[in-house]
């Protein structure tokens, strides 16, 4: 496995171990020793996955500081544009965002630290994304920022979204109450 820094402090792309032979393929998406050696949180508590149609946007989600968590993102089928927005007021990259294309073919994972909002757009039907989180889901801590309020061009005007995600507050509104 190999760790690649991004423009946002604490956000890393992880080059997974990928082996192909006559049987098919094998992918290692997590190794506790690798995470510990690279000072990444390795105490994952929950895993889940989503299957999305093309042009679905999920996000921008995060947990508030009383129960915030790290995430490890893997695409096991299809392709996404993953977007991370830094919400940490003391961070040198506060308010900045990055986007990374992840697919089943590139063999990358994405590590997202506490204090960053996360979302993605599905680029293909039946795209399957696996999330590992260091905290279990808690509806009292679940929060989000509107997908179109912080300057990123998603390349779509009318995405398919949940009602919850359509009604999230703007980044500007969140900045006034930011607990990070």
C-alpha positions as CSV (number, residue, x, y, z in Angstrom):
1,X,0.0,0.0,0.0
2,X,1.2,3.5,-0.7
3,X,0.0,6.9,0.9
4,X,-0.4,9.9,-1.4
5,X,-0.9,13.4,0.1
6,X,-3.5,15.7,-1.3
7,X,-3.9,19.5,-1.2
8,X,-6.0,19.2,2.0
9,X,-4.2,18.5,5.2
10,X,-5.0,15.0,6.5
11,X,-6.8,13.8,3.3
12,X,-4.9,11.0,1.6
13,X,-5.3,8.8,-1.4
14,X,-4.2,5.2,-0.6
15,X,-2.9,3.1,-3.4
16,X,-4.3,-0.4,-2.6
17,X,-2.7,-3.7,-3.2
18,X,-4.2,-5.1,-6.3
19,X,-3.3,-8.5,-7.8
20,X,-4.8,-10.1,-11.0
21,X,-4.3,-13.6,-12.3
22,X,-6.2,-16.2,-14.2
23,X,-8.8,-16.5,-11.3
24,X,-9.6,-12.8,-11.3
25,X,-8.4,-10.1,-8.9
26,X,-7.6,-9.5,-5.2
27,X,-7.6,-6.1,-3.5
28,X,-6.4,-5.2,0.0
29,X,-8.4,-2.1,1.1
30,X,-7.2,-1.9,4.7
31,X,-4.2,-2.9,6.8
32,X,-4.0,-1.8,10.5
33,X,-0.2,-1.8,10.5
34,X,0.0,0.5,7.5
35,X,-2.5,2.9,9.0
36,X,-0.7,3.0,12.3
37,X,2.7,3.5,10.7
38,X,1.3,6.4,8.8
39,X,-0.4,7.9,11.8
40,X,-3.9,7.4,10.4
41,X,-6.8,6.4,12.6
42,X,-7.3,2.6,12.4
43,X,-10.1,2.2,14.9
44,X,-13.0,1.6,12.4
45,X,-16.4,0.9,14.1
46,X,-18.8,0.6,11.2
47,X,-18.9,-0.3,7.5
48,X,-21.7,0.3,5.0
49,X,-22.1,0.7,1.3
50,X,-24.4,2.6,-1.2
51,X,-25.4,1.7,-4.7
52,X,-26.2,4.8,-6.8
53,X,-27.5,5.5,-10.3
54,X,-25.7,7.8,-12.6
55,X,-25.9,11.5,-11.7
56,X,-26.8,10.9,-8.0
57,X,-25.0,13.3,-5.6
58,X,-24.7,12.2,-2.0
59,X,-23.4,14.8,0.4
60,X,-21.8,17.0,1.6
61,X,-21.9,15.1,4.9
62,X,-19.9,15.2,8.2
63,X,-20.3,14.7,11.9
64,X,-20.1,17.6,14.4
65,X,-17.1,17.6,16.8
66,X,-18.7,15.9,19.7
67,X,-18.8,12.7,17.7
68,X,-16.8,13.4,14.5
69,X,-15.1,10.6,12.7
70,X,-12.6,9.5,10.0
71,X,-13.8,7.7,6.9
72,X,-12.2,5.3,4.5
73,X,-13.9,5.3,1.0
74,X,-13.6,2.6,-1.6
75,X,-15.4,2.2,-4.9
76,X,-15.9,-1.4,-5.7
77,X,-18.1,-1.0,-8.8
78,X,-18.4,2.0,-11.1
79,X,-17.0,5.5,-10.8
80,X,-17.4,8.6,-8.7
81,X,-16.2,12.2,-8.4
82,X,-15.4,12.4,-4.7
83,X,-15.4,15.9,-3.1
84,X,-13.9,16.9,0.2
85,X,-14.4,20.3,1.9
86,X,-12.2,21.4,4.8
87,X,-14.3,22.7,7.7
88,X,-11.6,23.0,10.3
89,X,-11.2,26.7,11.2
90,X,-7.6,26.4,12.3
91,X,-6.5,24.4,9.2
92,X,-4.4,26.1,6.6
93,X,-6.8,24.7,4.0
94,X,-10.0,25.8,5.7
95,X,-12.8,26.4,3.2
96,X,-10.8,24.7,0.4
97,X,-12.1,21.6,-1.5
98,X,-10.6,19.0,-3.7
99,X,-12.2,16.4,-6.0
100,X,-10.8,13.0,-6.8
101,X,-12.1,10.5,-9.3
102,X,-12.3,7.1,-7.8
103,X,-13.3,3.9,-9.7
104,X,-13.2,0.2,-9.5
105,X,-10.3,0.3,-12.0
106,X,-7.9,2.7,-10.3
107,X,-7.4,0.7,-7.0
108,X,-7.4,3.8,-4.7
109,X,-9.0,4.3,-1.4
110,X,-9.6,7.8,0.1
111,X,-8.9,8.6,3.8
112,X,-10.9,11.6,5.1
113,X,-10.0,13.0,8.5
114,X,-12.3,14.6,11.2
115,X,-13.6,18.0,10.3
116,X,-14.1,17.6,6.6
117,X,-17.4,17.4,4.7
118,X,-17.6,14.6,2.1
119,X,-19.8,13.9,-0.9
120,X,-19.7,12.4,-4.3
121,X,-21.4,12.2,-7.7
122,X,-21.9,8.8,-9.3
123,X,-20.7,8.8,-12.8
124,X,-22.2,5.4,-13.8
125,X,-25.3,3.4,-13.0
126,X,-24.9,0.8,-10.2
127,X,-21.9,2.5,-8.7
128,X,-21.1,0.9,-5.3
129,X,-19.2,2.8,-2.7
130,X,-18.0,1.2,0.6
131,X,-17.5,3.4,3.6
132,X,-15.7,2.6,6.8
133,X,-16.1,5.0,9.7
134,X,-14.4,5.3,13.1
135,X,-17.8,6.0,14.8
136,X,-21.2,4.4,14.5
137,X,-24.0,6.3,12.9
138,X,-25.6,8.9,15.3
139,X,-28.5,11.0,13.9
140,X,-27.8,13.6,16.5
141,X,-24.4,14.3,15.1
142,X,-25.2,13.9,11.4
143,X,-24.9,17.2,9.6
144,X,-24.2,18.5,6.1
145,X,-23.6,21.4,3.7
146,X,-25.5,22.1,0.5
147,X,-23.7,20.5,-2.5
148,X,-23.8,23.7,-4.5
149,X,-22.8,26.3,-1.9
150,X,-19.0,26.2,-1.8
151,X,-17.9,26.8,-5.4
152,X,-17.3,23.3,-6.7
153,X,-18.6,22.7,-10.2
154,X,-20.3,19.2,-10.2
155,X,-21.0,19.4,-13.9
156,X,-24.7,18.9,-13.5
157,X,-27.7,21.2,-12.9
158,X,-30.3,18.8,-11.7
159,X,-28.7,15.8,-9.8
160,X,-30.7,13.0,-8.2
161,X,-30.6,13.6,-4.5
162,X,-32.4,12.8,-1.2
163,X,-34.8,15.4,0.2
164,X,-32.4,15.6,3.2
165,X,-29.5,16.6,1.0
166,X,-31.5,19.0,-1.1
167,X,-32.3,20.9,2.1
168,X,-28.9,21.2,3.7
169,X,-27.7,24.7,4.8
170,X,-25.1,26.6,2.7
171,X,-21.4,26.8,3.5
172,X,-21.9,30.5,4.3
173,X,-24.6,29.7,6.8
174,X,-22.6,26.9,8.3
175,X,-19.5,29.3,8.6
176,X,-21.5,31.4,11.1
177,X,-22.1,28.5,13.5
178,X,-19.0,26.3,12.7
179,X,-18.1,24.3,15.8
180,X,-14.8,23.0,14.4
